[in-house]
Amino acid sequence: MNTTIKMLSAVLDSTALRQNVLANNIANVNTPNFKRLDVEFKNALNAALQSDQPGALDNFRPTIIKDK
């Protein structure tokens, strides 16, 4: 699979994960002490794309971040 298809697949998977996380945030808006979550993938994706290591894009994983 070429780099473009791998990149598009990673972006779509990350966007779907972010949509699920945001839906969870909305569902818990009235839950006491609930901490909002978000998905960070832009920096990790850029690093994977610029890496010289083979398979860097295959090992790309977005990060779920919890508000403090």
PDB file of N, CA, C, O and CB in Angstrom:
ATOM      1  N   MET A   1       0.850  -1.171   0.000  1.00  0.00           N
ATOM      2  CA  MET A   1       0.000   0.000   0.000  1.00  0.00           C
ATOM      3  C   MET A   1       0.895   1.232   0.000  1.00  0.00           C
ATOM      4  O   MET A   1       1.870   1.291   0.749  1.00  0.00           O
ATOM      5  CB  MET A   1      -0.967  -0.001   1.221  1.00  0.00           C
ATOM      6  N   ASN A   2       0.573   2.207  -0.828  1.00  0.00           N
ATOM      7  CA  ASN A   2       1.449   3.377  -0.902  1.00  0.00           C
ATOM      8  C   ASN A   2       1.194   4.345   0.254  1.00  0.00           C
ATOM      9  O   ASN A   2       0.214   4.222   0.988  1.00  0.00           O
ATOM     10  CB  ASN A   2       1.253   4.096  -2.237  1.00  0.00           C
ATOM     11  N   THR A   3       2.097   5.302   0.392  1.00  0.00           N
ATOM     12  CA  THR A   3       2.064   6.243   1.512  1.00  0.00           C
ATOM     13  C   THR A   3       0.793   7.079   1.545  1.00  0.00           C
ATOM     14  O   THR A   3       0.263   7.344   2.624  1.00  0.00           O
ATOM     15  CB  THR A   3       3.261   7.154   1.449  1.00  0.00           C
ATOM     16  N   THR A   4       0.302   7.493   0.407  1.00  0.00           N
ATOM     17  CA  THR A   4      -0.906   8.325   0.356  1.00  0.00           C
ATOM     18  C   THR A   4      -2.109   7.576   0.908  1.00  0.00           C
ATOM     19  O   THR A   4      -2.879   8.133   1.690  1.00  0.00           O
ATOM     20  CB  THR A   4      -1.187   8.778  -1.082  1.00  0.00           C
ATOM     21  N   ILE A   5      -2.276   6.340   0.518  1.00  0.00           N
ATOM     22  CA  ILE A   5      -3.410   5.547   1.006  1.00  0.00           C
ATOM     23  C   ILE A   5      -3.272   5.284   2.500  1.00  0.00           C
ATOM     24  O   ILE A   5      -4.260   5.348   3.231  1.00  0.00           O
ATOM     25  CB  ILE A   5      -3.513   4.213   0.238  1.00  0.00           C
ATOM     26  N   LYS A   6      -2.065   4.990   2.961  1.00  0.00           N
ATOM     27  CA  LYS A   6      -1.842   4.777   4.398  1.00  0.00           C
ATOM     28  C   LYS A   6      -2.143   6.050   5.183  1.00  0.00           C
ATOM     29  O   LYS A   6      -2.753   5.995   6.250  1.00  0.00           O
ATOM     30  CB  LYS A   6      -0.390   4.321   4.662  1.00  0.00           C
ATOM     31  N   MET A   7      -1.710   7.206   4.650  1.00  0.00           N
ATOM     32  CA  MET A   7      -1.954   8.471   5.328  1.00  0.00           C
ATOM     33  C   MET A   7      -3.449   8.757   5.399  1.00  0.00           C
ATOM     34  O   MET A   7      -3.958   9.139   6.453  1.00  0.00           O
ATOM     35  CB  MET A   7      -1.224   9.615   4.613  1.00  0.00           C
ATOM     36  N   LEU A   8      -4.154   8.576   4.288  1.00  0.00           N
ATOM     37  CA  LEU A   8      -5.596   8.826   4.274  1.00  0.00           C
ATOM     38  C   LEU A   8      -6.324   7.887   5.225  1.00  0.00           C
ATOM     39  O   LEU A   8      -7.265   8.298   5.904  1.00  0.00           O
ATOM     40  CB  LEU A   8      -6.153   8.670   2.856  1.00  0.00           C
ATOM     41  N   SER A   9      -5.903   6.647   5.279  1.00  0.00           N
ATOM     42  CA  SER A   9      -6.508   5.692   6.202  1.00  0.00           C
ATOM     43  C   SER A   9      -6.280   6.116   7.645  1.00  0.00           C
ATOM     44  O   SER A   9      -7.197   6.045   8.463  1.00  0.00           O
ATOM     45  CB  SER A   9      -5.944   4.288   5.969  1.00  0.00           C
ATOM     46  N   ALA A  10      -5.069   6.556   7.968  1.00  0.00           N
ATOM     47  CA  ALA A  10      -4.756   7.006   9.329  1.00  0.00           C
ATOM     48  C   ALA A  10      -5.580   8.234   9.703  1.00  0.00           C
ATOM     49  O   ALA A  10      -6.076   8.333  10.825  1.00  0.00           O
ATOM     50  CB  ALA A  10      -3.256   7.320   9.459  1.00  0.00           C
ATOM     51  N   VAL A  11      -5.727   9.167   8.768  1.00  0.00           N
ATOM     52  CA  VAL A  11      -6.518  10.377   9.033  1.00  0.00           C
ATOM     53  C   VAL A  11      -7.990  10.026   9.245  1.00  0.00           C
ATOM     54  O   VAL A  11      -8.626  10.549  10.160  1.00  0.00           O
ATOM     55  CB  VAL A  11      -6.374  11.384   7.869  1.00  0.00           C
ATOM     56  N   LEU A  12      -8.530   9.150   8.413  1.00  0.00           N
ATOM     57  CA  LEU A  12      -9.939   8.748   8.567  1.00  0.00           C
ATOM     58  C   LEU A  12     -10.166   8.024   9.891  1.00  0.00           C
ATOM     59  O   LEU A  12     -11.154   8.285  10.578  1.00  0.00           O
ATOM     60  CB  LEU A  12     -10.371   7.845   7.398  1.00  0.00           C
ATOM     61  N   ASP A  13      -9.262   7.120  10.251  1.00  0.00           N
ATOM     62  CA  ASP A  13      -9.393   6.408  11.529  1.00  0.00           C
ATOM     63  C   ASP A  13      -9.314   7.382  12.706  1.00  0.00           C
ATOM     64  O   ASP A  13     -10.078   7.270  13.665  1.00  0.00           O
ATOM     65  CB  ASP A  13      -8.297   5.327  11.660  1.00  0.00           C
ATOM     66  N   SER A  14      -8.389   8.334  12.625  1.00  0.00           N
ATOM     67  CA  SER A  14      -8.237   9.311  13.700  1.00  0.00           C
ATOM     68  C   SER A  14      -9.447  10.228  13.803  1.00  0.00           C
ATOM     69  O   SER A  14      -9.881  10.568  14.903  1.00  0.00           O
ATOM     70  CB  SER A  14      -6.981  10.138  13.485  1.00  0.00           C
ATOM     71  N   THR A  15      -9.984  10.624  12.671  1.00  0.00           N
ATOM     72  CA  THR A  15     -11.173  11.479  12.655  1.00  0.00           C
ATOM     73  C   THR A  15     -12.382  10.743  13.212  1.00  0.00           C
ATOM     74  O   THR A  15     -13.184  11.335  13.934  1.00  0.00           O
ATOM     75  CB  THR A  15     -11.466  11.965  11.233  1.00  0.00           C
ATOM     76  N   ALA A  16     -12.525   9.472  12.891  1.00  0.00           N
ATOM     77  CA  ALA A  16     -13.628   8.678  13.438  1.00  0.00           C
ATOM     78  C   ALA A  16     -13.488   8.533  14.947  1.00  0.00           C
ATOM     79  O   ALA A  16     -14.477   8.627  15.673  1.00  0.00           O
ATOM     80  CB  ALA A  16     -13.678   7.292  12.773  1.00  0.00           C
ATOM     81  N   LEU A  17     -12.265   8.304  15.427  1.00  0.00           N
ATOM     82  CA  LEU A  17     -12.030   8.215  16.864  1.00  0.00           C
ATOM     83  C   LEU A  17     -12.382   9.531  17.537  1.00  0.00           C
ATOM     84  O   LEU A  17     -13.023   9.540  18.588  1.00  0.00           O
ATOM     85  CB  LEU A  17     -10.570   7.841  17.154  1.00  0.00           C
ATOM     86  N   ARG A  18     -11.968  10.641  16.939  1.00  0.00           N
ATOM     87  CA  ARG A  18     -12.271  11.956  17.521  1.00  0.00           C
ATOM     88  C   ARG A  18     -13.778  12.200  17.568  1.00  0.00           C
ATOM     89  O   ARG A  18     -14.283  12.760  18.541  1.00  0.00           O
ATOM     90  CB  ARG A  18     -11.581  13.073  16.714  1.00  0.00           C
ATOM     91  N   GLN A  19     -14.494  11.789  16.538  1.00  0.00           N
ATOM     92  CA  GLN A  19     -15.952  11.954  16.527  1.00  0.00           C
ATOM     93  C   GLN A  19     -16.576  11.162  17.671  1.00  0.00           C
ATOM     94  O   GLN A  19     -17.494  11.654  18.328  1.00  0.00           O
ATOM     95  CB  GLN A  19     -16.547  11.499  15.168  1.00  0.00           C
ATOM     96  N   ASN A  20     -16.103   9.961  17.918  1.00  0.00           N
ATOM     97  CA  ASN A  20     -16.631   9.154  19.024  1.00  0.00           C
ATOM     98  C   ASN A  20     -16.319   9.785  20.380  1.00  0.00           C
ATOM     99  O   ASN A  20     -17.156   9.776  21.283  1.00  0.00           O
ATOM    100  CB  ASN A  20     -16.054   7.736  18.967  1.00  0.00           C
ATOM    101  N   VAL A  21     -15.114  10.331  20.518  1.00  0.00           N
ATOM    102  CA  VAL A  21     -14.727  10.985  21.767  1.00  0.00           C
ATOM    103  C   VAL A  21     -15.583  12.233  21.997  1.00  0.00           C
ATOM    104  O   VAL A  21     -16.040  12.474  23.114  1.00  0.00           O
ATOM    105  CB  VAL A  21     -13.224  11.357  21.747  1.00  0.00           C
ATOM    106  N   LEU A  22     -15.798  13.019  20.953  1.00  0.00           N
ATOM    107  CA  LEU A  22     -16.633  14.223  21.094  1.00  0.00           C
ATOM    108  C   LEU A  22     -18.080  13.865  21.414  1.00  0.00           C
ATOM    109  O   LEU A  22     -18.727  14.559  22.198  1.00  0.00           O
ATOM    110  CB  LEU A  22     -16.578  15.064  19.813  1.00  0.00           C
ATOM    111  N   ALA A  23     -18.592  12.797  20.820  1.00  0.00           N
ATOM    112  CA  ALA A  23     -19.958  12.346  21.141  1.00  0.00           C
ATOM    113  C   ALA A  23     -20.037  11.933  22.604  1.00  0.00           C
ATOM    114  O   ALA A  23     -21.036  12.198  23.273  1.00  0.00           O
ATOM    115  CB  ALA A  23     -20.384  11.161  20.224  1.00  0.00           C
ATOM    116  N   ASN A  24     -18.993  11.290  23.102  1.00  0.00           N
ATOM    117  CA  ASN A  24     -18.947  10.916  24.512  1.00  0.00           C
ATOM    118  C   ASN A  24     -18.928  12.153  25.407  1.00  0.00           C
ATOM    119  O   ASN A  24     -19.566  12.169  26.460  1.00  0.00           O
ATOM    120  CB  ASN A  24     -17.720  10.044  24.792  1.00  0.00           C
ATOM    121  N   ASN A  25     -18.197  13.189  24.991  1.00  0.00           N
ATOM    122  CA  ASN A  25     -18.175  14.438  25.753  1.00  0.00           C
ATOM    123  C   ASN A  25     -19.578  15.047  25.846  1.00  0.00           C
ATOM    124  O   ASN A  25     -19.998  15.499  26.911  1.00  0.00           O
ATOM    125  CB  ASN A  25     -17.201  15.442  25.107  1.00  0.00           C
ATOM    126  N   ILE A  26     -20.282  15.051  24.738  1.00  0.00           N
ATOM    127  CA  ILE A  26     -21.639  15.607  24.713  1.00  0.00           C
ATOM    128  C   ILE A  26     -22.573  14.781  25.581  1.00  0.00           C
ATOM    129  O   ILE A  26     -23.398  15.333  26.309  1.00  0.00           O
ATOM    130  CB  ILE A  26     -22.175  15.670  23.274  1.00  0.00           C
ATOM    131  N   ALA A  27     -22.448  13.466  25.509  1.00  0.00           N
ATOM    132  CA  ALA A  27     -23.315  12.590  26.298  1.00  0.00           C
ATOM    133  C   ALA A  27     -23.087  12.780  27.797  1.00  0.00           C
ATOM    134  O   ALA A  27     -23.995  12.537  28.593  1.00  0.00           O
ATOM    135  CB  ALA A  27     -23.078  11.127  25.916  1.00  0.00           C
ATOM    136  N   ASN A  28     -21.896  13.207  28.187  1.00  0.00           N
ATOM    137  CA  ASN A  28     -21.571  13.345  29.610  1.00  0.00           C
ATOM    138  C   ASN A  28     -21.486  14.792  30.077  1.00  0.00           C
ATOM    139  O   ASN A  28     -20.900  15.074  31.122  1.00  0.00           O
ATOM    140  CB  ASN A  28     -20.269  12.660  29.898  1.00  0.00           C
ATOM    141  N   VAL A  29     -22.067  15.711  29.311  1.00  0.00           N
ATOM    142  CA  VAL A  29     -21.955  17.131  29.641  1.00  0.00           C
ATOM    143  C   VAL A  29     -22.505  17.443  31.035  1.00  0.00           C
ATOM    144  O   VAL A  29     -22.001  18.354  31.692  1.00  0.00           O
ATOM    145  CB  VAL A  29     -22.687  17.965  28.598  1.00  0.00           C
ATOM    146  N   ASN A  30     -23.505  16.730  31.497  1.00  0.00           N
ATOM    147  CA  ASN A  30     -24.087  16.988  32.815  1.00  0.00           C
ATOM    148  C   ASN A  30     -23.591  16.034  33.895  1.00  0.00           C
ATOM    149  O   ASN A  30     -24.111  16.051  35.011  1.00  0.00           O
ATOM    150  CB  ASN A  30     -25.581  16.904  32.730  1.00  0.00           C
ATOM    151  N   THR A  31     -22.618  15.221  33.595  1.00  0.00           N
ATOM    152  CA  THR A  31     -22.060  14.280  34.569  1.00  0.00           C
ATOM    153  C   THR A  31     -21.109  15.040  35.496  1.00  0.00           C
ATOM    154  O   THR A  31     -20.172  15.687  35.028  1.00  0.00           O
ATOM    155  CB  THR A  31     -21.317  13.096  33.853  1.00  0.00           C
ATOM    156  N   PRO A  32     -21.348  14.964  36.802  1.00  0.00           N
ATOM    157  CA  PRO A  32     -20.467  15.668  37.736  1.00  0.00           C
ATOM    158  C   PRO A  32     -19.021  15.165  37.619  1.00  0.00           C
ATOM    159  O   PRO A  32     -18.782  13.964  37.498  1.00  0.00           O
ATOM    160  CB  PRO A  32     -20.974  15.492  39.182  1.00  0.00           C
ATOM    161  N   ASN A  33     -18.075  16.087  37.656  1.00  0.00           N
ATOM    162  CA  ASN A  33     -16.641  15.812  37.625  1.00  0.00           C
ATOM    163  C   ASN A  33     -16.153  15.137  36.335  1.00  0.00           C
ATOM    164  O   ASN A  33     -15.039  14.615  36.293  1.00  0.00           O
ATOM    165  CB  ASN A  33     -16.285  14.951  38.790  1.00  0.00           C
ATOM    166  N   PHE A  34     -16.964  15.147  35.311  1.00  0.00           N
ATOM    167  CA  PHE A  34     -16.529  14.566  34.039  1.00  0.00           C
ATOM    168  C   PHE A  34     -15.453  15.452  33.423  1.00  0.00           C
ATOM    169  O   PHE A  34     -15.598  16.673  33.380  1.00  0.00           O
ATOM    170  CB  PHE A  34     -17.728  14.398  33.060  1.00  0.00           C
ATOM    171  N   LYS A  35     -14.398  14.849  32.957  1.00  0.00           N
ATOM    172  CA  LYS A  35     -13.309  15.575  32.301  1.00  0.00           C
ATOM    173  C   LYS A  35     -13.408  15.351  30.802  1.00  0.00           C
ATOM    174  O   LYS A  35     -13.458  14.215  30.331  1.00  0.00           O
ATOM    175  CB  LYS A  35     -11.917  15.118  32.839  1.00  0.00           C
ATOM    176  N   ARG A  36     -13.434  16.436  30.072  1.00  0.00           N
ATOM    177  CA  ARG A  36     -13.521  16.401  28.616  1.00  0.00           C
ATOM    178  C   ARG A  36     -12.313  15.683  28.031  1.00  0.00           C
ATOM    179  O   ARG A  36     -11.200  15.802  28.544  1.00  0.00           O
ATOM    180  CB  ARG A  36     -13.628  17.824  28.044  1.00  0.00           C
ATOM    181  N   LEU A  37     -12.539  14.937  26.954  1.00  0.00           N
ATOM    182  CA  LEU A  37     -11.473  14.243  26.244  1.00  0.00           C
ATOM    183  C   LEU A  37     -11.334  14.836  24.843  1.00  0.00           C
ATOM    184  O   LEU A  37     -12.279  15.413  24.304  1.00  0.00           O
ATOM    185  CB  LEU A  37     -11.755  12.715  26.174  1.00  0.00           C
ATOM    186  N   ASP A  38     -10.160  14.688  24.272  1.00  0.00           N
ATOM    187  CA  ASP A  38      -9.929  15.091  22.882  1.00  0.00           C
ATOM    188  C   ASP A  38      -8.909  14.135  22.290  1.00  0.00           C
ATOM    189  O   ASP A  38      -8.265  13.376  23.014  1.00  0.00           O
ATOM    190  CB  ASP A  38      -9.435  16.584  22.779  1.00  0.00           C
ATOM    191  N   VAL A  39      -8.765  14.174  20.978  1.00  0.00           N
ATOM    192  CA  VAL A  39      -7.835  13.289  20.283  1.00  0.00           C
ATOM    193  C   VAL A  39      -6.775  14.151  19.605  1.00  0.00           C
ATOM    194  O   VAL A  39      -7.096  15.080  18.865  1.00  0.00           O
ATOM    195  CB  VAL A  39      -8.577  12.382  19.240  1.00  0.00           C
ATOM    196  N   GLU A  40      -5.518  13.834  19.867  1.00  0.00           N
ATOM    197  CA  GLU A  40      -4.391  14.520  19.239  1.00  0.00           C
ATOM    198  C   GLU A  40      -3.769  13.566  18.233  1.00  0.00           C
ATOM    199  O   GLU A  40      -3.320  12.476  18.587  1.00  0.00           O
ATOM    200  CB  GLU A  40      -3.335  14.992  20.302  1.00  0.00           C
ATOM    201  N   PHE A  41      -3.748  13.988  16.984  1.00  0.00           N
ATOM    202  CA  PHE A  41      -3.134  13.120  15.983  1.00  0.00           C
ATOM    203  C   PHE A  41      -2.304  13.883  14.955  1.00  0.00           C
ATOM    204  O   PHE A  41      -1.518  13.270  14.233  1.00  0.00           O
ATOM    205  CB  PHE A  41      -4.198  12.330  15.278  1.00  0.00           C
ATOM    206  N   LYS A  42      -2.455  15.183  14.871  1.00  0.00           N
ATOM    207  CA  LYS A  42      -1.758  15.943  13.833  1.00  0.00           C
ATOM    208  C   LYS A  42      -0.240  15.870  13.977  1.00  0.00           C
ATOM    209  O   LYS A  42       0.460  15.589  13.004  1.00  0.00           O
ATOM    210  CB  LYS A  42      -2.202  17.390  13.867  1.00  0.00           C
ATOM    211  N   ASN A  43       0.276  16.121  15.185  1.00  0.00           N
ATOM    212  CA  ASN A  43       1.721  16.110  15.393  1.00  0.00           C
ATOM    213  C   ASN A  43       2.305  14.712  15.189  1.00  0.00           C
ATOM    214  O   ASN A  43       3.359  14.558  14.573  1.00  0.00           O
ATOM    215  CB  ASN A  43       2.055  16.617  16.794  1.00  0.00           C
ATOM    216  N   ALA A  44       1.617  13.699  15.708  1.00  0.00           N
ATOM    217  CA  ALA A  44       2.103  12.321  15.553  1.00  0.00           C
ATOM    218  C   ALA A  44       2.071  11.891  14.089  1.00  0.00           C
ATOM    219  O   ALA A  44       2.972  11.192  13.627  1.00  0.00           O
ATOM    220  CB  ALA A  44       1.261  11.353  16.405  1.00  0.00           C
ATOM    221  N   LEU A  45       1.044  12.302  13.367  1.00  0.00           N
ATOM    222  CA  LEU A  45       0.954  11.956  11.953  1.00  0.00           C
ATOM    223  C   LEU A  45       2.061  12.642  11.164  1.00  0.00           C
ATOM    224  O   LEU A  45       2.685  12.015  10.307  1.00  0.00           O
ATOM    225  CB  LEU A  45      -0.419  12.342  11.390  1.00  0.00           C
ATOM    226  N   ASN A  46       2.315  13.919  11.439  1.00  0.00           N
ATOM    227  CA  ASN A  46       3.403  14.621  10.766  1.00  0.00           C
ATOM    228  C   ASN A  46       4.751  13.959  11.040  1.00  0.00           C
ATOM    229  O   ASN A  46       5.573  13.818  10.135  1.00  0.00           O
ATOM    230  CB  ASN A  46       3.440  16.082  11.206  1.00  0.00           C
ATOM    231  N   ALA A  47       4.975  13.553  12.291  1.00  0.00           N
ATOM    232  CA  ALA A  47       6.230  12.885  12.641  1.00  0.00           C
ATOM    233  C   ALA A  47       6.362  11.562  11.898  1.00  0.00           C
ATOM    234  O   ALA A  47       7.444  11.228  11.416  1.00  0.00           O
ATOM    235  CB  ALA A  47       6.313  12.650  14.158  1.00  0.00           C
ATOM    236  N   ALA A  48       5.275  10.810  11.803  1.00  0.00           N
ATOM    237  CA  ALA A  48       5.311   9.534  11.086  1.00  0.00           C
ATOM    238  C   ALA A  48       5.572   9.744   9.599  1.00  0.00           C
ATOM    239  O   ALA A  48       6.299   8.967   8.979  1.00  0.00           O
ATOM    240  CB  ALA A  48       3.998   8.773  11.285  1.00  0.00           C
ATOM    241  N   LEU A  49       4.985  10.784   9.029  1.00  0.00           N
ATOM    242  CA  LEU A  49       5.187  11.064   7.608  1.00  0.00           C
ATOM    243  C   LEU A  49       6.614  11.518   7.304  1.00  0.00           C
ATOM    244  O   LEU A  49       7.136  11.242   6.224  1.00  0.00           O
ATOM    245  CB  LEU A  49       4.203  12.125   7.144  1.00  0.00           C
ATOM    246  N   GLN A  50       7.243  12.209   8.246  1.00  0.00           N
ATOM    247  CA  GLN A  50       8.592  12.717   8.028  1.00  0.00           C
ATOM    248  C   GLN A  50       9.677  11.736   8.458  1.00  0.00           C
ATOM    249  O   GLN A  50      10.863  11.983   8.238  1.00  0.00           O
ATOM    250  CB  GLN A  50       8.770  14.012   8.763  1.00  0.00           C
ATOM    251  N   SER A  51       9.276  10.631   9.067  1.00  0.00           N
ATOM    252  CA  SER A  51      10.238   9.644   9.550  1.00  0.00           C
ATOM    253  C   SER A  51      10.891   8.898   8.394  1.00  0.00           C
ATOM    254  O   SER A  51      10.266   8.634   7.366  1.00  0.00           O
ATOM    255  CB  SER A  51       9.557   8.655  10.492  1.00  0.00           C
ATOM    256  N   ASP A  52      12.159   8.567   8.587  1.00  0.00           N
ATOM    257  CA  ASP A  52      12.888   7.776   7.600  1.00  0.00           C
ATOM    258  C   ASP A  52      12.709   6.275   7.832  1.00  0.00           C
ATOM    259  O   ASP A  52      13.122   5.460   7.006  1.00  0.00           O
ATOM    260  CB  ASP A  52      14.371   8.134   7.634  1.00  0.00           C
ATOM    261  N   GLN A  53      12.098   5.919   8.946  1.00  0.00           N
ATOM    262  CA  GLN A  53      11.965   4.508   9.288  1.00  0.00           C
ATOM    263  C   GLN A  53      10.826   3.865   8.510  1.00  0.00           C
ATOM    264  O   GLN A  53       9.722   4.407   8.454  1.00  0.00           O
ATOM    265  CB  GLN A  53      11.736   4.342  10.789  1.00  0.00           C
ATOM    266  N   PRO A  54      11.093   2.712   7.911  1.00  0.00           N
ATOM    267  CA  PRO A  54      10.022   2.015   7.194  1.00  0.00           C
ATOM    268  C   PRO A  54       8.936   1.563   8.175  1.00  0.00           C
ATOM    269  O   PRO A  54       9.236   1.095   9.273  1.00  0.00           O
ATOM    270  CB  PRO A  54      10.589   0.799   6.416  1.00  0.00           C
ATOM    271  N   GLY A  55       7.704   1.705   7.776  1.00  0.00           N
ATOM    272  CA  GLY A  55       6.596   1.280   8.620  1.00  0.00           C
ATOM    273  C   GLY A  55       6.194   2.280   9.683  1.00  0.00           C
ATOM    274  O   GLY A  55       5.354   1.972  10.529  1.00  0.00           O
ATOM    275  N   ALA A  56       6.773   3.479   9.661  1.00  0.00           N
ATOM    276  CA  ALA A  56       6.434   4.489  10.676  1.00  0.00           C
ATOM    277  C   ALA A  56       4.949   4.829  10.612  1.00  0.00           C
ATOM    278  O   ALA A  56       4.315   5.045  11.645  1.00  0.00           O
ATOM    279  CB  ALA A  56       7.282   5.769  10.480  1.00  0.00           C
ATOM    280  N   LEU A  57       4.400   4.876   9.421  1.00  0.00           N
ATOM    281  CA  LEU A  57       2.984   5.197   9.261  1.00  0.00           C
ATOM    282  C   LEU A  57       2.104   4.035   9.722  1.00  0.00           C
ATOM    283  O   LEU A  57       0.978   4.242  10.175  1.00  0.00           O
ATOM    284  CB  LEU A  57       2.678   5.544   7.797  1.00  0.00           C
ATOM    285  N   ASP A  58       2.625   2.814   9.603  1.00  0.00           N
ATOM    286  CA  ASP A  58       1.871   1.649  10.076  1.00  0.00           C
ATOM    287  C   ASP A  58       1.730   1.648  11.586  1.00  0.00           C
ATOM    288  O   ASP A  58       0.751   1.126  12.120  1.00  0.00           O
ATOM    289  CB  ASP A  58       2.544   0.363   9.623  1.00  0.00           C
ATOM    290  N   ASN A  59       2.707   2.233  12.284  1.00  0.00           N
ATOM    291  CA  ASN A  59       2.709   2.248  13.746  1.00  0.00           C
ATOM    292  C   ASN A  59       2.096   3.515  14.329  1.00  0.00           C
ATOM    293  O   ASN A  59       2.109   3.705  15.546  1.00  0.00           O
ATOM    294  CB  ASN A  59       4.117   2.096  14.255  1.00  0.00           C
ATOM    295  N   PHE A  60       1.561   4.375  13.482  1.00  0.00           N
ATOM    296  CA  PHE A  60       0.940   5.626  13.929  1.00  0.00           C
ATOM    297  C   PHE A  60      -0.307   5.329  14.763  1.00  0.00           C
ATOM    298  O   PHE A  60      -1.159   4.534  14.366  1.00  0.00           O
ATOM    299  CB  PHE A  60       0.576   6.519  12.716  1.00  0.00           C
ATOM    300  N   ARG A  61      -0.399   5.976  15.916  1.00  0.00           N
ATOM    301  CA  ARG A  61      -1.582   5.852  16.769  1.00  0.00           C
ATOM    302  C   ARG A  61      -1.930   7.230  17.325  1.00  0.00           C
ATOM    303  O   ARG A  61      -1.056   7.915  17.857  1.00  0.00           O
ATOM    304  CB  ARG A  61      -1.341   4.825  17.929  1.00  0.00           C
ATOM    305  N   PRO A  62      -3.188   7.648  17.212  1.00  0.00           N
ATOM    306  CA  PRO A  62      -3.593   8.921  17.817  1.00  0.00           C
ATOM    307  C   PRO A  62      -3.610   8.783  19.347  1.00  0.00           C
ATOM    308  O   PRO A  62      -3.684   7.679  19.886  1.00  0.00           O
ATOM    309  CB  PRO A  62      -4.998   9.364  17.288  1.00  0.00           C
ATOM    310  N   THR A  63      -3.541   9.920  20.019  1.00  0.00           N
ATOM    311  CA  THR A  63      -3.516   9.946  21.487  1.00  0.00           C
ATOM    312  C   THR A  63      -4.801  10.590  22.005  1.00  0.00           C
ATOM    313  O   THR A  63      -5.213  11.645  21.523  1.00  0.00           O
ATOM    314  CB  THR A  63      -2.264  10.719  22.011  1.00  0.00           C
ATOM    315  N   ILE A  64      -5.429   9.950  22.987  1.00  0.00           N
ATOM    316  CA  ILE A  64      -6.598  10.534  23.644  1.00  0.00           C
ATOM    317  C   ILE A  64      -6.102  11.313  24.853  1.00  0.00           C
ATOM    318  O   ILE A  64      -5.393  10.777  25.705  1.00  0.00           O
ATOM    319  CB  ILE A  64      -7.643   9.432  24.063  1.00  0.00           C
ATOM    320  N   ILE A  65      -6.487  12.596  24.916  1.00  0.00           N
ATOM    321  CA  ILE A  65      -6.026  13.500  25.954  1.00  0.00           C
ATOM    322  C   ILE A  65      -7.199  13.865  26.849  1.00  0.00           C
ATOM    323  O   ILE A  65      -8.291  14.164  26.366  1.00  0.00           O
ATOM    324  CB  ILE A  65      -5.379  14.765  25.343  1.00  0.00           C
ATOM    325  N   LYS A  66      -6.966  13.839  28.159  1.00  0.00           N
ATOM    326  CA  LYS A  66      -7.996  14.190  29.136  1.00  0.00           C
ATOM    327  C   LYS A  66      -7.693  15.581  29.689  1.00  0.00           C
ATOM    328  O   LYS A  66      -6.553  15.867  30.055  1.00  0.00           O
ATOM    329  CB  LYS A  66      -8.066  13.134  30.288  1.00  0.00           C
ATOM    330  N   ASP A  67      -8.711  16.451  29.753  1.00  0.00           N
ATOM    331  CA  ASP A  67      -8.539  17.770  30.345  1.00  0.00           C
ATOM    332  C   ASP A  67      -8.158  17.644  31.813  1.00  0.00           C
ATOM    333  O   ASP A  67      -8.507  16.675  32.487  1.00  0.00           O
ATOM    334  CB  ASP A  67      -9.818  18.604  30.194  1.00  0.00           C
ATOM    335  N   LYS A  68      -7.436  18.647  32.284  1.00  0.00           N
ATOM    336  CA  LYS A  68      -7.028  18.649  33.698  1.00  0.00           C
ATOM    337  C   LYS A  68      -8.053  19.319  34.565  1.00  0.00           C
ATOM    338  O   LYS A  68      -7.870  19.409  35.779  1.00  0.00           O
ATOM    339  CB  LYS A  68      -5.690  19.338  33.870  1.00  0.00           C
TER     340      LYS A  68
END
